[in-house]
Amino acid sequence: MIDYGVFAPLRENMITLKINNTEIQVENGTSVMKAAQQMGIDVPNMCWHDELEHFTSCMLCLVKDQKNGRLFPSCSVNATEGLEVITDDSEIKEARQTALELLLSEHVGDCEAPCQIACPAHMNIPLMNRLIAAGKFDESLAVVKRDIALPAVLWMSRFLFVC
């Protein structure tokens, strides 16, 4: 038996998987999305943010298990030893497009001042926009959480959808 000394717990906590036929080692408990990000692969998403509580809702982060062909949300599935994942093919693109179309079909998108009255969610759009413009993203997210029952549907990792 090899004695890894102080590094033994680190080695035991790592798993190996393949993303787009490239092998990567990640810490056990890492989501497939996070593993892909560590490889520089940008998996599209709207409901996931590293600093927010997680729940699957947008389904834009779908990827495919290469062994069985099943699509799954990469933000919600932890990487497992030997997993082989495809992040981009025609089936995945079509599924993501359908998910986005379904999300957008629920948004009227006819916002006019005063936005709060026109917004079906009655969200304070002007306040949220002012906070975003000022770089106060946490405060703008608080407005969304206060005004909308399922705010994570609107959150993107780089910006908030605004009316």
ZAMARGU-4260 file (C-alpha; in steps of 0.2 Angstrom, whole numbers, plus 5000, padded with zeros to 4 digits):
<rodrens>
0) 5000/5000/5000 | 5007/5017/4995 | 5007/5030/5009 | 5002/5047/5002 | 5004/5055/5019
5) 4995/5072/5021 | 4989/5071/5003 | 4979/5055/5006 | 4963/5063/5010 | 4964/5074/4994
10) 4967/5059/4983 | 4953/5049/4990 | 4941/5064/4988 | 4944/5066/4969 | 4935/5058/4955
15) 4938/5056/4937 | 4926/5059/4923 | 4926/5064/4904 | 4918/5080/4897 | 4918/5081/4878
20) 4930/5066/4878 | 4943/5076/4889 | 4947/5068/4906 | 4946/5079/4922 | 4948/5076/4940
25) 4937/5085/4952 | 4932/5085/4970 | 4919/5072/4975 | 4902/5082/4976 | 4906/5094/4962
30) 4892/5097/4950 | 4894/5093/4932 | 4892/5111/4928 | 4906/5116/4939 | 4917/5103/4932
35) 4914/5109/4915 | 4918/5127/4920 | 4934/5121/4927 | 4938/5115/4910 | 4933/5132/4902
40) 4917/5125/4895 | 4903/5138/4897 | 4886/5128/4899 | 4872/5140/4897 | 4860/5143/4912
45) 4848/5155/4920 | 4843/5148/4937 | 4861/5143/4943 | 4873/5155/4952 | 4887/5150/4963
50) 4883/5161/4977 | 4864/5158/4978 | 4854/5143/4985 | 4852/5131/4971 | 4836/5123/4963
55) 4833/5117/4946 | 4821/5127/4936 | 4827/5133/4919 | 4834/5117/4911 | 4845/5127/4900
60) 4860/5118/4907 | 4856/5101/4899 | 4870/5090/4895 | 4870/5072/4889 | 4877/5056/4897
65) 4887/5049/4883 | 4885/5031/4889 | 4866/5031/4889 | 4861/5046/4879 | 4850/5054/4892
70) 4849/5072/4895 | 4851/5079/4912 | 4853/5096/4921 | 4871/5099/4924 | 4868/5111/4938
75) 4859/5098/4948 | 4869/5082/4945 | 4885/5079/4954 | 4900/5072/4944 | 4903/5053/4947
80) 4918/5042/4944 | 4918/5037/4926 | 4904/5048/4920 | 4906/5053/4902 | 4897/5069/4897
85) 4894/5078/4881 | 4890/5097/4883 | 4885/5102/4865 | 4877/5093/4851 | 4861/5095/4840
90) 4850/5086/4852 | 4856/5096/4867 | 4854/5113/4857 | 4836/5108/4852 | 4832/5104/4870
95) 4839/5120/4877 | 4830/5130/4864 | 4814/5122/4868 | 4817/5126/4887 | 4821/5144/4883
100) 4805/5145/4872 | 4795/5138/4886 | 4802/5151/4899 | 4800/5165/4887 | 4782/5160/4883
105) 4777/5165/4900 | 4784/5183/4899 | 4773/5195/4890 | 4788/5207/4887 | 4777/5222/4884
110) 4784/5232/4899 | 4781/5251/4898 | 4782/5264/4911 | 4776/5263/4925 | 4784/5245/4924
115) 4778/5239/4940 | 4760/5241/4935 | 4763/5233/4918 | 4773/5219/4924 | 4763/5203/4927
120) 4773/5199/4942 | 4771/5217/4949 | 4790/5219/4951 | 4798/5235/4954 | 4807/5236/4938
125) 4814/5254/4939 | 4821/5251/4957 | 4829/5234/4951 | 4836/5243/4935 | 4843/5257/4946
130) 4852/5245/4958 | 4859/5235/4943 | 4866/5251/4935 | 4874/5256/4952 | 4882/5238/4953
135) 4872/5234/4968 | 4867/5216/4962 | 4863/5209/4979 | 4851/5223/4982 | 4843/5220/4965
140) 4841/5202/4968 | 4833/5206/4985 | 4820/5216/4975 | 4817/5201/4963 | 4815/5189/4978
145) 4803/5201/4987 | 4792/5203/4972 | 4793/5187/4962 | 4788/5170/4969 | 4801/5160/4959
150) 4816/5173/4956 | 4829/5160/4951 | 4820/5158/4934 | 4825/5176/4930 | 4843/5175/4937
155) 4857/5172/4924 | 4875/5170/4930 | 4880/5186/4922 | 4865/5197/4922 | 4846/5198/4927
160) 4833/5198/4914 | 4824/5215/4915 | 4808/5220/4907
</rodrens>
